[in-house]
Amino acid sequence: MRRRGLTVLLGALFTALLSIGVLRVPIPYVVLGPGPTVNTLGTADGKEVIQVTGRETSTSAGQLRLTTVGVQPTVRLRSAIAGWFSDDEAVVPRELVYPPGESTEQVEQRNAEDFKVSQTSAETAALRELGFPVQVVIKTVAADGPSAGVLKVGDVVTSVDGQPVPVAAKVTELIRAKPSGTALRIGYTRDGAAATATVTSREQDGRPRIGVEIDQQQPHPFTLGIDLGDIGGPSAGLMFALGIVDKLTPADLTGGKVIAGTGTIDDEGTVGPIGGIAQKLVGAKRAGAKVFLVPADNCAEAVRNPQPDLPLLKVGSLDEALTALETLRAGGQPTRC
């Protein structure tokens, strides 16, 4: 009996030690949770997030808070189990965040680059909203290309086949929309005079081209910048754009409330979907948000993960976001998810 009892005891001890070991072994998952939120109208690390010089700026009684997702990159079974039972966290396969073949450092670098692009697009979209149009300027003309002798460096492209080109990407899109060998009508201005030229596209690197390099410019009589580190990805674009508009116009877009939100933004002001909406809603609620701006394509997921007393406003563009906030300030009911 004494030997049997010892065997049972040792077996239980071995099982316990094995269980502890299993619980501590990393598994191929990551845990997503609410990340920090930042008021784009405020400061971070003692510096203004949105910095303007050469033009007077306004102040707001409320806040415009961008939201983020925190990622726990190394997960052990115990943390995963806790995450699976948590209302605020999500456990997802590691490859969804860190693709196979890419290191953590590579993913973080790409996220940092996406963040920089989102800042640039937010500035472009906000300045267009404020009446500073983009100019698509010809930077170089290939000597043996289709545009040689027709277009010149410094010409400002205004249209392709009669369709306006508000941003540089639109020029490329319209040229590639038709097969190589198509005669395209290029509208442009040179020394302030409007003109139109016909250029026949030619295939190069498998795509139709007209033999020019273009540059996107947006002249404005002040300097504008965004200074915020330790955040990656493109999803802060919408809230940056709103912050810029708020600071450069007299109106207080917030109406004195804490407004949170998320969404990518392109140069034309289109708001795109993001990941981690459920965790961002939790972070916004913890930060005291009274309203959350949701990209239209994320509405269904946001509705499935509501936070108490946090209305979800549906936005598909910068214009729609501004209209929603204006309606809210006036006591109306903006479009909800």
LUMKOLLO-963959 format. One line per 5 residues: their letters; for each residue z, x, y of C-alpha. Coordinates in Angstrom, 3 decimals, decimal comma. Layout:
N
A	Z/X/Y  ...
***
This chain:
337
MRRRG	0,000/0,000/0,000  0,865/2,814/2,315  -2,560/4,451/1,692  -4,363/1,092/2,238  -2,513/0,561/5,531
LTVLL	-3,471/4,026/6,689  -7,113/3,342/5,807  -7,121/0,093/7,787  -5,478/1,814/10,752  -7,961/4,672/10,735
GALFT	-10,839/2,220/10,381  -9,644/0,201/13,357  -9,175/3,372/15,388  -12,680/4,599/14,478  -14,165/1,213/15,387
ALLSI	-12,361/1,217/18,736  -13,527/4,739/19,530  -17,078/3,842/18,520  -16,962/0,761/20,756  -15,710/2,818/23,681
GVLRV	-18,504/5,310/23,110  -21,146/2,592/22,988  -19,823/1,046/26,175  -20,166/4,391/27,942  -23,695/5,251/26,820
PIPYV	-26,359/4,710/29,533  -28,838/1,929/28,738  -32,415/1,362/30,087  -31,424/-1,209/32,692  -30,403/-1,214/36,345
VLGPG	-28,042/-3,545/38,162  -29,219/-5,147/41,397  -26,603/-6,312/43,873  -26,280/-7,257/47,539  -27,016/-4,271/49,760
PTVNT	-25,994/-3,630/53,362  -27,356/-5,773/56,181  -28,278/-4,360/59,589  -28,544/-6,079/62,962  -31,925/-4,966/64,321
LGTAD	-30,708/-5,840/67,833  -27,679/-3,578/67,486  -26,841/0,010/66,659  -26,538/2,114/63,517  -24,782/5,479/63,414
GKEVI	-24,219/5,227/67,161  -27,920/4,763/68,026  -29,908/1,669/68,872  -31,995/0,528/65,924  -34,892/-0,529/68,174
QVTGR	-35,354/1,918/71,030  -37,384/1,115/74,159  -37,895/3,344/77,176  -39,934/2,612/80,272  -39,380/-1,131/80,189
ETSTS	-36,390/-3,383/80,784  -34,935/-4,990/77,678  -32,840/-8,109/77,209  -29,615/-8,634/75,277  -28,826/-11,396/72,811
AGQLR	-25,656/-13,265/71,997  -26,508/-13,433/68,299  -27,917/-11,100/65,674  -31,128/-10,584/63,711  -30,043/-9,005/60,435
LTTVG	-32,353/-7,407/57,904  -31,107/-7,614/54,330  -31,326/-5,147/51,448  -30,730/-4,849/47,724  -28,360/-2,278/46,263
VQPTV	-29,517/-0,589/43,049  -27,163/0,907/40,456  -29,602/3,329/38,773  -27,409/4,499/35,884  -25,978/1,604/33,920
RLRSA	-23,658/1,605/30,935  -23,181/-1,336/28,628  -19,887/-2,310/30,205  -21,492/-2,560/33,685  -24,458/-4,444/32,273
IAGWF	-22,217/-7,000/30,613  -20,321/-7,475/33,882  -23,629/-7,854/35,710  -24,940/-10,445/33,272  -21,894/-12,610/33,926
SDDEA	-21,938/-12,084/37,709  -23,353/-14,682/40,106  -24,118/-11,973/42,681  -25,861/-9,370/40,528  -28,905/-9,143/38,295
VVPRE	-29,528/-6,852/35,327  -33,211/-5,940/34,964  -35,159/-3,430/32,866  -35,108/-0,007/34,478  -38,913/0,257/34,408
LVYPP	-39,195/-2,582/36,933  -37,529/-0,385/39,550  -38,299/3,102/38,227  -41,758/3,018/36,556  -42,213/5,238/33,496
GESTE	-43,380/8,709/34,424  -41,801/8,606/37,885  -38,532/10,273/38,728  -35,820/8,651/40,791  -36,691/11,051/43,609
QVEQR	-40,368/10,022/43,521  -39,472/6,333/43,700  -37,106/6,957/46,588  -39,800/8,941/48,400  -42,293/6,111/47,987
NAEDF	-39,719/3,615/49,226  -39,111/5,774/52,292  -42,849/5,891/52,986  -43,126/2,105/52,581  -40,252/1,720/55,017
KVSQT	-42,057/3,824/57,628  -45,237/1,780/57,174  -43,240/-1,433/57,597  -41,867/-0,134/60,900  -45,346/0,709/62,178
SAETA	-46,747/-2,675/61,153  -43,760/-4,443/62,729  -44,427/-2,647/66,017  -48,148/-3,500/65,876  -47,565/-7,180/65,051
ALREL	-44,848/-7,574/67,692  -46,901/-5,893/70,419  -49,907/-8,089/69,598  -47,590/-11,097/69,954  -46,534/-9,771/73,356
GFPVQ	-50,119/-9,470/74,615  -50,978/-5,858/73,774  -54,114/-6,084/71,606  -55,179/-3,467/69,112  -58,268/-1,418/69,899
VVIKT	-60,344/-0,204/66,961  -61,847/3,021/68,284  -64,534/5,130/66,628  -63,038/8,547/65,972  -65,984/10,348/64,357
VAADG	-69,621/9,576/63,518  -71,224/11,329/60,539  -74,316/13,210/61,698  -76,314/12,067/58,653  -74,683/8,617/58,342
PSAGV	-76,024/5,114/59,051  -74,364/4,976/62,494  -75,749/8,284/63,783  -77,580/7,777/67,073  -76,337/4,198/67,277
LKVGD	-72,557/4,318/67,669  -70,612/6,999/69,534  -67,136/8,477/69,464  -64,940/6,384/71,775  -66,789/3,102/71,193
VVTSV	-64,356/0,203/70,694  -65,439/-1,982/67,757  -64,922/-5,659/68,536  -66,720/-7,516/65,741  -68,666/-7,236/62,489
DGQPV	-71,375/-9,853/61,943  -69,803/-11,995/64,639  -66,298/-11,922/63,154  -63,627/-10,422/65,421  -61,686/-7,375/64,255
PVAAK	-58,100/-7,639/65,558  -56,994/-4,601/63,524  -58,686/-1,596/61,921  -58,258/-2,865/58,370  -60,421/-5,873/59,218
VTELI	-63,414/-3,618/59,966  -63,193/-2,044/56,517  -62,686/-5,428/54,880  -65,778/-6,968/56,513  -68,011/-3,981/55,723
RAKPS	-66,941/-3,962/52,074  -67,372/-7,721/51,785  -71,151/-7,260/51,603  -73,191/-5,014/49,292  -74,485/-1,617/50,293
GTALR	-77,825/-1,854/52,090  -76,748/-4,837/54,209  -77,765/-4,785/57,872  -74,546/-5,414/59,793  -74,266/-6,437/63,422
IGYTR	-71,545/-4,280/64,979  -70,116/-5,544/68,258  -68,565/-2,880/70,472  -67,747/-1,904/74,022  -68,743/1,402/75,600
DGAAA	-67,430/2,389/79,016  -66,308/-1,215/79,476  -69,720/-2,729/78,728  -70,181/-4,992/75,691  -73,073/-4,350/73,309
TATVT	-74,258/-5,024/69,752  -75,925/-2,645/67,319  -77,401/-3,114/63,849  -76,196/-0,635/61,227  -77,260/-0,745/57,574
SREQD	-74,412/0,136/55,246  -74,832/2,841/52,614  -72,968/3,425/49,375  -70,546/6,320/49,388  -67,839/6,959/46,791
GRPRI	-68,820/3,686/45,177  -68,260/1,594/48,311  -70,406/0,416/51,225  -69,782/2,436/54,389  -71,372/2,856/57,820
GVEID	-70,560/6,545/58,327  -67,758/6,396/60,874  -64,030/7,089/60,988  -61,973/4,625/62,995  -58,654/4,893/64,746
QQQPH	-56,294/2,070/65,650  -54,823/2,226/69,146  -52,583/-0,168/71,038  -52,032/0,960/74,639  -48,762/-0,200/76,240
PFTLG	-46,904/1,176/79,284  -43,627/2,009/77,525  -42,419/3,793/74,414  -41,135/1,959/71,389  -39,488/3,257/68,247
IDLGD	-37,270/2,284/65,327  -34,476/4,571/64,157  -32,787/3,579/60,921  -32,192/5,802/57,900  -30,948/5,323/54,329
IGGPS	-33,033/2,191/53,765  -36,274/2,057/51,807  -39,072/-0,330/50,957  -41,253/-2,580/53,101  -39,140/-5,738/53,227
AGLMF	-37,557/-5,175/56,671  -40,860/-5,655/58,500  -40,322/-9,256/59,624  -36,839/-8,645/61,025  -37,986/-5,514/62,867
ALGIV	-40,863/-7,454/64,463  -38,529/-10,250/65,550  -36,093/-7,704/66,963  -38,833/-6,090/69,046  -39,993/-9,435/70,434
DKLTP	-36,405/-10,413/71,217  -35,654/-7,184/73,089  -38,881/-7,273/75,126  -38,696/-10,939/76,207  -36,043/-12,783/78,244
ADLTG	-35,449/-15,476/75,616  -32,621/-15,041/73,119  -34,355/-15,758/69,798  -31,013/-16,015/68,017  -29,606/-18,875/70,060
GKVIA	-26,256/-17,090/69,702  -26,336/-17,306/65,891  -26,416/-14,689/63,164  -29,951/-14,972/61,767  -30,745/-13,077/58,575
GTGTI	-34,023/-12,709/56,770  -36,480/-10,607/54,851  -40,205/-10,181/54,363  -42,968/-7,632/54,599  -45,312/-7,825/57,567
DDEGT	-48,818/-6,518/58,179  -50,550/-5,562/61,417  -51,793/-9,126/61,895  -48,296/-10,602/61,534  -48,656/-12,062/58,037
VGPIG	-45,314/-12,207/56,207  -45,401/-11,248/52,533  -43,040/-11,677/49,564  -40,277/-9,287/48,541  -37,965/-8,655/45,605
GIAQK	-34,261/-9,321/45,181  -34,114/-12,515/47,231  -31,038/-13,771/45,363  -29,050/-10,633/46,161  -30,230/-10,646/49,782
LVGAK	-28,994/-14,206/50,220  -25,552/-13,130/49,001  -25,537/-10,205/51,424  -26,592/-12,454/54,301  -23,837/-14,950/53,548
RAGAK	-21,239/-12,181/53,459  -22,511/-10,956/56,864  -21,885/-14,368/58,411  -25,503/-15,532/58,621  -26,075/-19,164/59,585
VFLVP	-29,791/-19,216/58,760  -32,032/-17,219/56,430  -35,750/-16,627/57,020  -37,574/-16,667/53,669  -41,179/-15,562/53,036
ADNCA	-43,168/-18,606/51,902  -43,933/-17,012/48,508  -40,206/-16,468/47,835  -39,130/-20,021/48,643  -39,015/-21,304/45,052
EAVRN	-36,789/-18,429/43,932  -34,573/-18,749/47,004  -34,050/-22,463/46,327  -32,946/-21,612/42,780  -30,339/-19,195/44,170
PQPDL	-28,802/-20,991/47,173  -25,752/-19,913/49,117  -23,417/-22,591/50,517  -24,217/-23,671/54,084  -27,062/-21,162/54,451
PLLKV	-30,272/-23,066/55,327  -33,495/-21,479/54,116  -36,351/-21,490/56,645  -39,870/-21,001/55,279  -42,071/-18,518/57,174
GSLDE	-45,553/-17,207/56,434  -46,190/-15,269/59,628  -44,512/-13,836/62,694  -45,757/-16,826/64,693  -44,140/-19,221/62,202
ALTAL	-40,865/-17,299/62,343  -40,829/-17,440/66,151  -41,633/-21,157/66,088  -38,858/-21,786/63,565  -36,290/-20,008/65,728
ETLRA	-37,484/-21,805/68,861  -37,196/-25,162/67,072  -33,712/-24,228/65,890  -32,600/-23,316/69,419  -33,910/-26,637/70,704
GGQPT	-31,819/-28,529/68,144  -34,786/-29,454/65,948  -35,368/-29,062/62,227  -37,647/-26,134/61,312  -39,610/-26,226/58,054
RC	-37,315/-25,444/55,142  -37,985/-24,106/51,667
***
